């Protein structure tokens, strides 16, 4: 698995596979040193040096151009010649495997796990191909035992195939068609963008990103299950959340947990009074935004969401929100999240401001400003399917199926269970064939997370 994982990464990134090998080697030996010098002052130096090196690699490849661009702006104010540097290549998935490497050394330092003595197992933890380029972020203490002791069962393999297939369908059959509409809408000039089309663009973007990222996570979890690994869930139907706090417990769970365990709690969490809690929340969401991309748009994207977590902790707001009718709480969360999407999708802050102005009625309204131009019959069906599948209807059907299976003594229920099984198999086959046909035809198939 390690050889295949490295080959998989090298196939897409070539020379930059050596960055991953360096990461594996450094953190492997650091883990051994941390265990040897446990509870000594020197262990803190090893931890500090290793985390600094990991973050240094991430900053060098992901943020160098961003830092230089902003530095050159400052230099220009003093008439100093700007620093020229060719764009630095961003190795795919570097944010994911760097964060996993950091969890490894911190877990050992905290005595939550033992150092991995086998370099192959250590390498597999960092480079495992199922979740290498698009997550979820796997914390070492969640998978340490599975690296050395796991079994591959027919039942698990079957469940893995099922999960992978539905994840592939999410990505290819829902996210990609929504992405076509998103690209068309966000390519419009301010003169052509109407209020209706602007809202269509951000709603479709909500579906695209959710089904793209949760689809990748499902494929990773499914592939892992085929090989005996049990990765934790990464999405839990966030669009049914009743508060922004709940939303971030359901959206990109592995990243939220990472920032909670390795940044928020070490900063003091909510243990040092309200003001310190608010500062900690804003701080982690600032880094959360930067993790998504190296631009001021992403900084503001993080601060935007962090501010609502602070606002919801204010007693008056918190109590008012709890008294609100449940459907309105869900509408509130989706409205807040949808309004923030222009910061994620546009390249510059002025572009985001222009898009917001169109969303709230200050639109040009040219010839390309009719929703019907972007929603044909097929797109409408996919849009409706996306809305339905973003609610927990599938878990409800699975729970109903399990309930029926537990009562086989009733013939009617047994027949209904058979209908469920046949329907599920037919749906799986359809999703697989349709996805493969779309991929084989060379249909639109973007990789949303190239920034990571």
C-alpha positions as CSV (number, residue, x, y, z in Angstrom):
1,X,0.0,0.0,0.0
2,X,2.9,2.4,0.7
3,X,4.5,1.7,-2.7
4,X,1.2,2.2,-4.5
5,X,0.5,5.4,-2.5
6,X,3.8,6.9,-3.4
7,X,3.4,5.8,-7.1
8,X,-0.1,7.4,-7.1
9,X,1.3,10.7,-5.8
10,X,4.4,10.6,-8.1
11,X,2.1,10.0,-11.1
12,X,0.4,13.4,-10.5
13,X,3.2,15.4,-8.9
14,X,6.5,13.8,-10.2
15,X,9.5,15.3,-8.4
16,X,7.4,16.6,-5.5
17,X,7.0,13.1,-4.1
18,X,10.4,13.8,-2.5
19,X,8.7,16.4,-0.3
20,X,6.4,13.7,1.0
21,X,9.4,11.4,1.6
22,X,11.2,14.1,3.5
23,X,8.1,14.7,5.6
24,X,7.9,11.0,6.3
25,X,11.6,10.7,7.3
26,X,11.7,13.8,9.5
27,X,8.6,12.9,11.4
28,X,9.5,9.2,11.8
29,X,12.8,10.1,13.5
30,X,11.3,12.9,15.5
31,X,8.7,10.5,16.8
32,X,11.5,8.1,18.0
33,X,13.3,11.1,19.7
34,X,10.2,12.3,21.4
35,X,9.5,8.9,22.9
36,X,13.2,8.6,24.0
37,X,13.2,12.0,25.6
38,X,9.7,11.8,27.0
39,X,8.9,14.2,29.8
40,X,12.3,16.0,29.4
41,X,12.9,19.6,28.4
42,X,14.6,18.3,25.2
43,X,11.3,16.8,24.0
44,X,9.9,20.3,23.7
45,X,12.8,21.3,21.5
46,X,12.2,18.3,19.3
47,X,8.5,19.0,19.0
48,X,9.0,22.7,18.3
49,X,11.7,21.9,15.7
50,X,9.6,19.3,13.9
51,X,6.4,21.3,13.9
52,X,8.3,24.3,12.6
53,X,9.8,22.3,9.8
54,X,6.4,20.9,8.8
55,X,4.8,24.3,8.8
56,X,7.9,25.7,7.1
57,X,7.4,23.4,4.1
58,X,3.8,24.3,4.0
59,X,4.5,28.0,4.1
60,X,7.3,27.7,1.5
61,X,5.1,26.0,-1.1
62,X,1.7,27.5,-0.3
63,X,2.2,31.0,0.9
64,X,5.5,32.3,-0.5
65,X,3.9,34.1,-3.5
66,X,1.1,35.5,-1.2
67,X,3.7,36.8,1.2
68,X,5.9,38.3,-1.5
69,X,2.9,40.0,-3.2
70,X,2.0,41.8,0.0
71,X,5.6,42.6,0.8
72,X,6.0,44.1,-2.7
73,X,3.0,46.4,-2.0
74,X,4.7,47.7,1.1
75,X,8.1,48.1,-0.7
76,X,6.4,50.1,-3.4
77,X,5.2,52.6,-0.8
78,X,8.9,53.4,-0.1
79,X,9.9,53.3,-3.8
80,X,12.0,50.1,-3.1
81,X,12.4,47.7,-6.0
82,X,10.0,44.7,-5.8
83,X,11.2,41.2,-5.3
84,X,10.6,39.0,-8.4
85,X,10.0,35.3,-8.0
86,X,8.4,32.8,-10.4
87,X,5.2,31.2,-9.1
88,X,5.9,28.5,-6.6
89,X,4.3,25.2,-7.4
90,X,1.8,23.9,-4.9
91,X,2.0,20.2,-4.4
92,X,-1.4,18.7,-4.3
93,X,-2.6,17.6,-0.8
94,X,0.3,19.2,1.1
95,X,-2.1,20.8,3.6
96,X,-3.6,17.4,4.4
97,X,-0.4,15.4,4.8
98,X,1.4,18.2,6.7
99,X,-1.4,18.4,9.2
100,X,-1.4,14.7,9.6
101,X,2.4,14.8,10.2
102,X,1.9,17.4,12.9
103,X,-0.8,15.3,14.7
104,X,1.7,12.4,14.8
105,X,4.4,14.2,16.7
106,X,2.0,16.0,19.0
107,X,0.1,12.8,19.9
108,X,3.4,11.2,20.8
109,X,4.4,14.3,22.9
110,X,1.1,14.1,24.7
111,X,1.5,10.4,25.4
112,X,-1.7,9.7,23.4
113,X,0.2,7.3,21.1
114,X,3.5,5.5,21.0
115,X,6.1,6.2,18.3
116,X,5.8,4.1,15.2
117,X,8.9,1.8,15.1
118,X,8.2,0.6,11.6
119,X,9.0,3.2,8.9
120,X,6.7,1.5,6.4
121,X,3.7,1.9,8.7
122,X,4.7,5.5,9.4
123,X,5.0,6.2,5.7
124,X,1.6,4.7,5.1
125,X,0.0,7.0,7.7
126,X,1.3,10.1,5.9
127,X,0.9,8.9,2.3
128,X,-2.1,6.6,2.3
129,X,-3.6,7.1,-1.1
130,X,-7.3,6.8,-0.3
131,X,-7.4,10.2,1.6
132,X,-4.0,11.6,0.4
133,X,-5.1,14.5,-1.8
134,X,-8.6,15.5,-0.5
135,X,-8.9,14.3,3.1
136,X,-10.3,13.6,5.5
137,X,-7.5,14.6,7.8
138,X,-6.8,11.5,9.9
139,X,-5.4,12.0,13.4
140,X,-2.7,9.5,14.3
141,X,-4.3,8.4,17.6
142,X,-7.5,7.5,15.7
143,X,-5.6,5.1,13.3
144,X,-2.4,4.0,15.1
145,X,-3.7,0.6,16.0
146,X,-5.2,0.0,12.6
147,X,-1.8,0.5,11.0
148,X,-0.4,-2.6,12.7
149,X,-3.5,-4.7,13.3
150,X,-6.5,-4.8,11.0
151,X,-8.5,-7.3,9.0
152,X,-10.1,-7.2,5.6
153,X,-13.6,-8.8,5.6
154,X,-15.9,-9.4,2.7
155,X,-18.7,-7.4,4.5
156,X,-16.4,-4.4,5.0
157,X,-15.1,-4.6,1.4
158,X,-18.7,-4.6,0.2
159,X,-19.6,-1.6,2.3
160,X,-16.5,0.1,1.1
161,X,-17.5,-0.4,-2.6
162,X,-20.9,0.9,-1.8
163,X,-19.6,4.0,-0.1
164,X,-17.0,4.7,-2.8
165,X,-19.7,4.4,-5.5
166,X,-22.0,6.8,-3.9
167,X,-19.1,9.2,-3.3
168,X,-18.1,9.0,-7.0
169,X,-21.8,9.7,-8.0
170,X,-21.8,12.8,-5.7
171,X,-18.8,14.2,-7.4
172,X,-19.5,13.3,-11.0
173,X,-23.3,13.4,-11.2
174,X,-24.1,16.3,-8.9
175,X,-21.0,18.4,-8.1
176,X,-19.7,18.7,-11.6
177,X,-22.9,19.7,-13.4
178,X,-23.5,22.3,-10.6
179,X,-19.9,23.5,-11.2
180,X,-20.7,24.2,-14.9
181,X,-23.5,26.6,-13.8
182,X,-21.2,28.2,-11.1
183,X,-18.4,28.8,-13.6
184,X,-20.9,30.4,-16.1
185,X,-22.4,32.7,-13.4
186,X,-19.2,33.8,-11.8
187,X,-17.7,34.6,-15.3
188,X,-20.4,37.2,-15.9
189,X,-19.5,40.9,-15.8
190,X,-21.3,43.1,-13.3
191,X,-23.3,44.5,-16.2
192,X,-24.8,41.1,-17.0
193,X,-25.3,39.8,-13.5
194,X,-28.8,40.0,-12.1
195,X,-29.9,39.4,-8.5
196,X,-31.7,36.1,-9.4
197,X,-28.7,34.8,-11.3
198,X,-26.3,35.8,-8.5
199,X,-28.3,33.9,-6.0
200,X,-28.5,30.9,-8.3
201,X,-24.7,31.0,-8.6
202,X,-24.0,30.8,-4.8
203,X,-26.8,28.2,-4.2
204,X,-25.3,26.0,-6.9
205,X,-21.8,26.7,-5.4
206,X,-23.1,25.4,-2.1
207,X,-24.2,22.2,-3.7
208,X,-21.0,21.9,-5.8
209,X,-18.6,22.3,-2.9
210,X,-20.6,20.1,-0.6
211,X,-21.1,17.2,-3.0
212,X,-17.5,17.6,-4.4
213,X,-15.8,17.5,-1.0
214,X,-18.2,15.0,0.7
215,X,-18.0,12.9,-2.4
216,X,-14.2,12.8,-2.2
217,X,-14.5,12.0,1.6
218,X,-16.9,9.2,0.8
219,X,-14.6,7.7,-1.8
220,X,-11.7,7.9,0.7
221,X,-13.7,6.3,3.5
222,X,-14.9,3.6,1.1
223,X,-11.4,2.9,-0.2
224,X,-10.1,2.8,3.3
225,X,-12.8,0.3,4.3
226,X,-11.8,-2.0,1.4
227,X,-8.3,-2.2,2.9
228,X,-9.5,-2.6,6.5
229,X,-9.2,1.0,7.7
230,X,-12.0,2.8,9.4
231,X,-11.7,6.5,8.8
232,X,-13.9,8.9,10.8
233,X,-16.8,10.7,9.1
234,X,-16.0,14.1,7.5
235,X,-19.5,15.4,6.8
236,X,-22.8,15.0,8.6
237,X,-25.5,16.8,6.5
238,X,-24.4,20.4,7.5
239,X,-27.2,22.1,5.7
240,X,-29.7,20.9,8.3
241,X,-27.8,22.7,11.1
242,X,-29.7,25.0,13.4
243,X,-26.7,27.3,14.4
244,X,-23.3,28.1,13.0
245,X,-21.7,26.3,15.9
246,X,-23.6,23.1,14.9
247,X,-22.7,23.7,11.2
248,X,-19.0,23.6,11.9
249,X,-19.5,20.4,13.9
250,X,-21.0,18.9,10.7
251,X,-18.9,20.5,7.9
252,X,-15.4,19.2,7.3
253,X,-15.4,17.5,10.7
254,X,-11.8,16.3,10.5
255,X,-10.5,19.9,9.9
256,X,-12.7,21.3,12.6
257,X,-11.5,18.6,15.1
258,X,-7.9,19.3,14.1
259,X,-8.1,23.0,14.9
260,X,-10.0,22.3,18.1
261,X,-7.6,19.7,19.4
262,X,-4.3,21.2,18.2
263,X,-4.9,25.0,18.3
264,X,-8.1,26.1,20.1
265,X,-7.6,24.0,23.2
266,X,-3.9,24.8,23.5
267,X,-4.8,28.5,23.2
268,X,-7.0,28.1,26.2
269,X,-10.3,27.2,24.6
270,X,-13.2,28.5,26.5
271,X,-11.6,28.1,29.9
272,X,-10.3,31.7,30.4
273,X,-13.5,33.9,30.2
274,X,-15.6,35.2,27.4
275,X,-13.2,37.7,25.9
276,X,-10.4,35.1,25.6
277,X,-12.8,32.6,24.1
278,X,-13.9,35.1,21.5
279,X,-10.3,35.9,20.6
280,X,-9.4,32.2,20.4
281,X,-12.4,31.5,18.1
282,X,-11.5,34.4,15.7
283,X,-7.9,33.2,15.7
284,X,-8.6,29.6,14.7
285,X,-11.0,30.8,12.0
286,X,-8.4,33.2,10.7
287,X,-6.0,30.2,10.2
288,X,-9.0,28.1,9.0
289,X,-9.5,30.6,6.2
290,X,-5.8,30.7,5.3
291,X,-5.7,26.9,5.2
292,X,-8.2,27.0,2.4
293,X,-6.0,29.3,0.2
294,X,-3.3,32.0,0.2
295,X,-5.3,35.2,-0.4
296,X,-7.0,37.9,1.6
297,X,-10.4,36.5,0.4
298,X,-9.8,33.4,2.4
299,X,-8.6,35.4,5.4
300,X,-11.9,37.3,5.3
301,X,-13.8,34.0,4.7
302,X,-12.4,32.6,7.9
303,X,-13.0,35.8,9.9
304,X,-16.5,36.0,8.5
305,X,-17.5,32.6,9.9
306,X,-15.5,33.1,13.1
307,X,-17.4,36.3,13.8
308,X,-20.8,34.5,13.7
309,X,-19.5,31.9,16.2
310,X,-18.7,34.8,18.5
311,X,-22.0,36.5,17.9
312,X,-23.9,33.3,18.7
313,X,-22.2,33.1,22.1
314,X,-23.7,36.4,23.1
315,X,-26.5,35.7,25.6
316,X,-29.2,37.7,23.9
317,X,-28.4,36.3,20.5
318,X,-28.1,32.8,21.8
319,X,-31.4,32.9,23.6
320,X,-33.2,34.5,20.7
321,X,-31.9,31.8,18.4
322,X,-33.1,29.0,20.6
323,X,-36.6,30.5,20.7
324,X,-36.8,30.8,16.9
325,X,-38.9,28.3,15.0
326,X,-36.7,25.3,14.0
327,X,-37.2,25.8,10.2
328,X,-36.2,29.4,10.5
329,X,-33.0,28.5,12.4
330,X,-32.1,26.2,9.5
331,X,-32.9,29.0,7.0
332,X,-30.7,31.4,9.0
333,X,-27.7,29.1,9.0
334,X,-28.0,28.4,5.2
335,X,-28.4,32.2,4.5
336,X,-25.3,33.1,6.5
337,X,-23.2,30.4,4.8
338,X,-24.5,31.1,1.3
339,X,-23.8,34.8,1.7
340,X,-20.2,34.0,2.5
341,X,-19.5,32.0,-0.6
342,X,-18.4,34.9,-2.9
343,X,-15.3,35.2,-0.7
344,X,-14.5,31.6,-1.3
345,X,-15.1,31.7,-5.1
346,X,-13.9,35.1,-6.3
347,X,-10.2,36.0,-6.7
348,X,-10.2,39.4,-5.1
349,X,-12.1,41.4,-2.5
350,X,-13.4,43.9,-5.1
351,X,-14.8,40.9,-7.0
352,X,-16.6,39.7,-3.9
353,X,-18.0,43.1,-3.2
354,X,-19.3,43.3,-6.8
355,X,-20.9,39.9,-6.5
356,X,-22.5,40.9,-3.1
357,X,-23.9,44.1,-4.7
358,X,-25.6,42.0,-7.4
359,X,-27.0,39.5,-4.8
360,X,-28.6,42.4,-2.8
361,X,-30.2,44.3,-5.7
362,X,-27.5,46.5,-7.1
363,X,-27.2,44.5,-10.3
364,X,-26.7,45.5,-13.9
365,X,-29.2,43.1,-15.4
366,X,-27.9,42.5,-19.0
367,X,-29.0,40.0,-21.6
368,X,-27.4,37.1,-19.8
369,X,-29.3,37.7,-16.6
370,X,-32.1,35.2,-16.8
371,X,-32.1,32.1,-14.6
372,X,-33.7,30.0,-17.3
373,X,-30.6,30.4,-19.4
374,X,-28.6,28.3,-16.9
375,X,-31.3,25.8,-15.7
376,X,-32.4,23.4,-18.5
377,X,-34.5,20.4,-17.7
378,X,-31.4,18.2,-16.8
379,X,-29.9,20.9,-14.6
380,X,-33.2,21.4,-12.8
381,X,-33.4,17.6,-12.0
382,X,-29.8,17.5,-10.8
383,X,-30.5,20.7,-8.7
384,X,-33.5,19.1,-7.1
385,X,-31.6,15.8,-6.5
386,X,-28.8,17.7,-4.9
387,X,-31.2,19.5,-2.5
388,X,-32.8,16.2,-1.5
389,X,-29.5,14.4,-1.1
390,X,-28.1,17.2,1.1
391,X,-30.8,16.1,3.7
392,X,-30.4,12.9,5.7
393,X,-32.9,11.0,3.6
394,X,-30.4,8.2,2.8
395,X,-29.6,7.5,6.5
396,X,-33.3,7.4,7.2
397,X,-33.8,4.8,4.5
398,X,-30.9,2.8,5.8
399,X,-32.2,2.9,9.3
400,X,-35.7,1.8,8.1
401,X,-34.0,-1.0,6.1
402,X,-32.1,-2.2,9.3
403,X,-35.3,-2.1,11.3
404,X,-37.1,-4.2,8.8
405,X,-34.2,-6.7,8.7
406,X,-34.5,-7.2,12.4
407,X,-38.1,-8.4,12.1
408,X,-37.9,-11.2,9.5
409,X,-40.9,-13.0,11.0
410,X,-43.4,-10.9,9.1
411,X,-43.7,-11.9,5.5
412,X,-44.7,-8.4,4.3
413,X,-41.7,-6.9,6.0
414,X,-39.4,-9.5,4.5
415,X,-40.8,-8.7,1.0
416,X,-40.3,-5.0,1.7
417,X,-36.7,-5.7,2.8
418,X,-36.1,-7.5,-0.5
419,X,-37.4,-4.5,-2.4
420,X,-35.0,-2.3,-0.5
421,X,-32.1,-4.6,-1.4
422,X,-32.9,-4.8,-5.1
423,X,-33.5,-1.0,-5.3
424,X,-30.2,-0.3,-3.6
425,X,-28.3,-2.6,-5.9
426,X,-30.0,-1.1,-9.0
427,X,-29.2,2.4,-7.7
428,X,-25.5,1.5,-7.1
429,X,-25.2,0.0,-10.6
430,X,-26.8,3.0,-12.2
431,X,-24.6,5.5,-10.3
432,X,-21.4,3.5,-11.1
433,X,-22.3,3.2,-14.9
434,X,-23.4,6.8,-15.2
435,X,-20.3,8.1,-13.4
436,X,-18.0,6.0,-15.6
437,X,-19.8,7.1,-18.7
438,X,-19.4,10.8,-17.7
439,X,-15.7,10.3,-17.0
440,X,-15.1,8.4,-20.2
441,X,-16.8,11.1,-22.3
442,X,-14.4,13.6,-21.0
443,X,-17.1,15.7,-19.3
444,X,-16.3,18.7,-17.1
445,X,-14.4,17.3,-14.1
446,X,-12.7,20.1,-12.1
447,X,-10.5,19.4,-9.0
448,X,-11.9,22.0,-6.6
449,X,-9.2,21.4,-3.9
450,X,-6.1,22.2,-6.0
451,X,-5.4,25.0,-3.5
452,X,-4.8,22.4,-0.8
